[in-house]
Amino acid sequence: MNRFSFESASADIVGEATQIIDEIVEYIKSNDIFQVDVIGYTDTVGDNASNEKLSLLRAKKIADLLKAKGVDEKIISLEYYGEANQIVKTADEVSNKENRRVEVTIK
């Protein structure tokens, strides 16, 4: 599994995503891959509805980067869970960079 982090309340990726995307794409193209799950999450800052939308935007951003590098969109599955499934359990309205993420799982 690969993980991308994001700025708070944003779909802007933290750090260098290009190298990770390139590694994922190379692996997909070199192997018989039938599914790539792209799953978006948020921290607990903001209301649930906004966080669901933001987690979808984050997942779409990573999926778009994969498609731009030649990954067939037919094998990409988008999921988004807002503030569910936290890595670090926090109370409401707590900004946590580990929870602001997109996970990519290759099957």
NORPEPE-V535912 format. One record per pair of residues at least 12 apart in sequence whose ideal C-beta (glycine too) atoms are under 10 Angstrom apart, sorted by the first residue. I is the first residue (numbers start at 0). J is the second residue. D is the distance in whole Angstrom. If there is no record, write none. Layout:
((I:J:D) (I:J:D))
This chain:
((0:36:9) (0:38:9) (0:102:6) (0:103:7) (0:104:5) (0:105:8) (1:16:10) (1:19:6) (1:20:9) (1:22:8) (1:23:6) (1:26:9) (1:37:10) (1:61:9) (1:101:9) (1:102:7) (1:103:4) (1:104:8) (1:105:8) (2:19:9) (2:38:10) (2:40:10) (2:86:9) (2:97:9) (2:100:5) (2:101:7) (2:102:5) (2:103:8) (3:16:6) (3:19:7) (3:20:9) (3:37:9) (3:39:9) (3:57:8) (3:58:10) (3:60:9) (3:61:6) (3:64:9) (3:99:9) (3:100:6) (3:101:5) (3:102:8) (3:103:8) (4:16:9) (4:57:10) (4:96:6) (4:97:8) (4:98:9) (4:99:6) (4:100:6) (4:101:9) (5:39:9) (5:40:9) (5:41:8) (5:42:9) (5:53:9) (5:54:10) (5:56:9) (5:57:6) (5:60:9) (5:61:10) (5:96:8) (5:98:10) (5:99:4) (5:100:7) (5:101:7) (6:96:9) (6:99:7) (7:41:9) (7:42:7) (7:44:6) (7:45:9) (7:94:5) (7:95:9) (7:96:8) (7:99:7) (8:41:8) (8:42:9) (8:44:6) (8:45:6) (8:49:8) (8:50:9) (8:53:7) (8:94:9) (8:99:9) (9:53:8) (9:56:9) (9:57:9) (9:99:9) (10:39:9) (10:53:7) (10:54:9) (10:55:9) (10:56:4) (10:57:5) (10:58:9) (10:59:8) (10:60:5) (10:61:9) (10:99:10) (10:101:9) (11:57:9) (11:60:9) (12:57:8) (12:60:7) (12:61:8) (12:64:9) (12:101:8) (13:96:7) (13:99:8) (13:100:9) (16:60:9) (16:61:8) (16:64:7) (16:101:10) (17:64:8) (17:68:9) (19:61:9) (19:64:9) (19:103:8) (20:61:8) (20:64:5) (20:65:7) (20:67:9) (20:68:6) (20:70:9) (20:103:9) (21:64:10) (21:68:7) (23:35:8) (23:61:9) (23:64:9) (23:65:7) (23:68:8) (23:70:8) (23:103:6) (23:105:7) (24:64:9) (24:65:7) (24:66:10) (24:67:9) (24:68:4) (24:69:7) (24:70:6) (25:68:9) (26:105:7) (27:65:8) (27:68:9) (27:69:9) (27:70:6) (27:71:9) (27:74:8) (27:75:10) (27:105:7) (28:68:9) (28:69:7) (28:70:8) (30:105:8) (32:70:9) (32:71:9) (32:74:7) (32:105:6) (32:106:7) (33:73:10) (33:74:6) (33:105:9) (33:106:6) (34:73:10) (34:74:6) (34:75:8) (34:76:6) (34:104:8) (34:105:8) (34:106:4) (35:61:10) (35:62:8) (35:65:7) (35:70:7) (35:71:9) (35:72:10) (35:74:5) (35:75:5) (35:76:7) (35:77:10) (35:103:6) (35:104:7) (35:105:6) (35:106:7) (36:58:9) (36:74:10) (36:75:8) (36:76:5) (36:77:8) (36:78:6) (36:102:8) (36:103:7) (36:104:4) (36:105:8) (36:106:7) (37:57:9) (37:58:5) (37:59:8) (37:60:9) (37:61:5) (37:62:5) (37:63:10) (37:64:10) (37:65:7) (37:75:6) (37:76:7) (37:77:5) (37:78:7) (37:79:9) (37:101:6) (37:102:8) (37:103:6) (37:104:8) (38:54:8) (38:57:9) (38:58:6) (38:61:9) (38:76:9) (38:77:8) (38:78:4) (38:79:7) (38:80:7) (38:84:9) (38:100:9) (38:101:7) (38:102:5) (38:103:8) (38:104:7) (39:51:9) (39:52:10) (39:53:8) (39:54:4) (39:55:6) (39:56:7) (39:57:4) (39:58:3) (39:59:8) (39:60:9) (39:61:8) (39:62:9) (39:77:8) (39:78:7) (39:79:4) (39:80:7) (39:81:8) (39:99:9) (39:100:8) (39:101:5) (39:102:8) (40:53:9) (40:54:5) (40:57:8) (40:58:9) (40:78:10) (40:79:8) (40:80:6) (40:81:7) (40:82:7) (40:83:7) (40:84:6) (40:85:8) (40:86:8) (40:97:10) (40:98:6) (40:99:7) (40:100:5) (40:101:7) (40:102:8) (41:53:5) (41:54:5) (41:56:10) (41:57:8) (41:79:9) (41:80:8) (41:81:6) (41:82:5) (41:83:9) (41:85:9) (41:95:10) (41:98:7) (41:99:6) (41:100:9) (42:81:10) (42:82:6) (42:85:8) (42:86:10) (42:87:9) (42:89:7) (42:91:10) (42:92:9) (42:93:7) (42:94:6) (42:95:5) (42:96:8) (42:97:8) (42:98:4) (42:99:5) (42:100:9) (43:81:9) (43:82:5) (43:85:7) (43:88:10) (43:89:5) (43:90:7) (43:91:5) (43:92:6) (43:93:5) (43:94:8) (43:95:8) (43:98:7) (44:82:9) (44:89:9) (44:91:8) (44:92:6) (44:93:7) (44:94:5) (44:95:9) (44:98:9) (44:99:9) (45:81:9) (45:82:8) (45:91:9) (45:92:8) (45:94:10) (46:81:9) (46:82:10) (46:91:9) (46:92:10) (47:81:6) (47:82:7) (47:83:9) (47:91:10) (48:81:8) (49:81:8) (49:82:10) (50:79:9) (50:80:9) (50:81:4) (50:82:5) (50:83:9) (50:99:10) (51:79:6) (51:80:8) (51:81:4) (51:82:9) (51:83:9) (52:79:8) (52:81:8) (53:79:8) (53:81:7) (53:82:9) (53:99:9) (54:78:9) (54:79:4) (54:80:6) (54:81:5) (54:82:8) (54:83:9) (54:99:9) (54:100:9) (54:101:8) (55:77:7) (55:78:9) (55:79:4) (55:80:10) (55:81:9) (56:79:8) (56:101:10) (57:79:8) (57:99:8) (57:100:8) (57:101:5) (58:75:10) (58:76:10) (58:77:5) (58:78:7) (58:79:5) (58:80:9) (58:101:6) (58:102:9) (58:103:9) (59:75:10) (59:77:7) (59:79:9) (59:101:9) (60:101:8) (61:75:9) (61:77:9) (61:100:10) (61:101:5) (61:102:9) (61:103:6) (62:75:5) (62:76:9) (62:77:6) (62:101:9) (62:103:9) (63:75:10) (65:103:8) (74:105:9) (74:106:9) (75:103:9) (76:104:9) (76:106:9) (77:101:10) (78:101:10) (78:102:9) (78:104:10) (79:101:9) (82:95:10) (82:98:7) (82:99:10) (83:98:10) (84:98:9) (84:100:10) (84:102:9) (85:97:8) (85:98:5) (85:100:10) (86:98:6) (86:99:10) (86:100:7) (86:102:10))
